[in-house]
């Protein structure tokens, strides 16, 4: 028997890639753990005749002579085919193991005969590329399912790990008849009453990781909800909260703690952090299941892992320009206009006796000149109320100020003394450097 499988709690990328593999290897059987993400569960309630999956426990796994594993290669997430993997390890000739995946490697990766691992946003993309290269016919139900897999894992192409290959695969699938109008219905069904109640408790339980500059949140709570629902609730909480990364630790009635992590910047590598708790995942999303610790212990392990694995957060002092060109309040506006032009600056802080007393923008100077007030001093048209930031503030705080108040050049103050300036240009350069991982 040729068996296709994927990780426990089947999501759309797992299901779509299994179905794509079955097209590439006709006659093979899709055998899964039996646990589905709620949205996949709802999808299969309508599509289970079209796309047939079985539970591994209902199959005679001793007959498997070829095992195709997709969207995972960690043994810890493949308990439902453990006996096949054990047999492959002890008698490699009895079964061939092929792997398709897009996750980073982990210590418990399984041994395989062939491995197709690429850093794309969704593993379905790899298989769609193969179907396309072989000239396979893909009908509209298949094209829609494959699109669901790619949309789910790339957040519809907005997650940091999305690649041009994912976008090209989606474009091709649209050409094959994928139904965009159906995507939303299956991808993000609304939370049910239990999930909404859990979301409210989660939002109240979130605490910032102490002593850490980047806004990382940890929430710990007890629940009887199933892991698949937990993932949905965690994703929703992350979407609402202002944190760059969020870790949710759920204590289940069986004594295990299920941890789910989400992040949108690569300064917080979720997969690596959760690997320290025995789990894993991508830079932006991951999970872990902890058996041997209380909820408090799990939280302190999370704190320690965050401190160890995160890149040093960026502070204002890391990006600000220094020293700062300042002007005196008595400088004539016409002279300032000349200086600003020479420096290529759009404004300047006004300093008296080493202290910041105002700011003046090029626009204000130009207006004064147009109105014949060019001979007046800077202090006559500077703004006295100045927003500023401290050098040790996290960069995110400065970004919030700049976007909320539309500030192009934010003075950096140490007490009353100006020690630097943070410009839009400095911040944009940093934002675009945070490349996908
Ligand atoms: Mn995936």
Boltz pocket constraint, residues with backbone or C-beta under 6 A from the ligand:
constraints:
  - pocket:
      binder: B
      contacts: [[A, 13], [A, 14], [A, 71], [A, 102], [A, 121], [A, 122], [A, 123], [A, 153]]
      max_distance: 6.0
